[in-house]
Amino acid sequence: MMQKGKKNSIGKVMLTSVTMLTSILTLHAQKDKDKQPAVNVYSTFTPTLGNTQMPNFGNKNASLPSLPKADFDYQVVDQNLFFPQSPGSLHPITLSIPEGTDWKRNNFFKLGYGNYKTPYAEGNFAMGDGENSSFTLRGLHTSSQGKLPQQKFYKTEASL
């Protein structure tokens, strides 16, 4: 519980602070607001441009002193430009294409298996003499399977 003496002292402090605040606001309100602020000018300064002297370029009759023409003798030293390599001449050549290739009876069969489930099979079967009759059968198969889309690949070829 609060004592009666403390209650009175708090009330006195509050009453005093409200009274002081009111008196400060009243004094501020009584200031003269109609008075205009004054500006004191101690010296007057007016900027001016001084007379500039321009060179006279318009007088074309004035003669300049003539200077004697200098005679310059240039002597160019012989430049020893001897290239140790001379450019070779270009001649077009023809590509010799053989008219017929030697026919070989290549019979083979290859089997293999690699990573990512990649089987490989290639075969070639040829018969005939190469001049009168020839028969060649060629086949190729490879594929790949994996989890990624780039690992899925199938290729099968056959030629006669």
VENCORJO-V832309 format. One record per pair of residues at least 12 apart in sequence whose ideal C-beta (glycine too) atoms are under 8 Angstrom apart, sorted by sequence separation. I is the first residue (numbers start at 1). J is the second residue. D is the distance in Angstrom with one decimal. If there is no record, write none. Layout:
i=I j=J d=D
i=I j=J d=D
//
This chain:
i=109 j=121 d=7.9
i=110 j=122 d=4.5
i=124 j=136 d=7.0
i=125 j=137 d=4.6
i=142 j=154 d=7.9
i=143 j=155 d=7.0
i=109 j=122 d=7.5
i=110 j=123 d=7.2
i=124 j=137 d=7.4
i=125 j=138 d=7.8
i=142 j=155 d=5.3
i=108 j=122 d=7.9
i=109 j=123 d=4.4
i=123 j=137 d=8.0
i=124 j=138 d=4.9
i=141 j=155 d=7.2
i=108 j=123 d=6.9
i=109 j=124 d=7.8
i=123 j=138 d=7.3
i=124 j=139 d=7.9
i=140 j=155 d=7.4
i=141 j=156 d=4.7
i=108 j=124 d=5.4
i=123 j=139 d=5.1
i=140 j=156 d=7.1
i=141 j=157 d=7.7
i=107 j=124 d=6.4
i=122 j=139 d=7.0
i=139 j=156 d=8.0
i=140 j=157 d=4.5
i=106 j=124 d=5.4
i=107 j=125 d=5.7
i=121 j=139 d=7.6
i=122 j=140 d=4.8
i=139 j=157 d=6.9
i=140 j=158 d=7.7
i=107 j=126 d=6.2
i=121 j=140 d=7.4
i=122 j=141 d=7.6
i=138 j=157 d=7.9
i=139 j=158 d=4.8
i=106 j=126 d=5.8
i=121 j=141 d=4.8
i=138 j=158 d=7.1
i=139 j=159 d=7.8
i=105 j=126 d=4.5
i=120 j=141 d=7.5
i=121 j=142 d=7.6
i=137 j=158 d=7.9
i=138 j=159 d=4.7
i=104 j=126 d=7.5
i=105 j=127 d=6.7
i=119 j=141 d=7.5
i=120 j=142 d=4.8
i=137 j=159 d=7.7
i=138 j=160 d=7.9
i=103 j=126 d=7.9
i=105 j=128 d=7.7
i=119 j=142 d=7.1
i=136 j=159 d=7.8
i=137 j=160 d=6.0
i=118 j=142 d=6.9
i=119 j=143 d=6.2
i=136 j=160 d=7.4
i=103 j=128 d=7.8
i=105 j=130 d=7.8
i=118 j=143 d=6.8
i=104 j=130 d=7.9
i=118 j=144 d=4.5
i=103 j=130 d=3.1
i=117 j=144 d=6.8
i=118 j=145 d=7.8
i=102 j=130 d=7.5
i=103 j=131 d=7.9
i=116 j=144 d=5.4
i=117 j=145 d=4.3
i=116 j=145 d=6.5
i=117 j=146 d=7.2
i=116 j=146 d=4.3
i=103 j=134 d=5.7
i=116 j=151 d=5.3
//
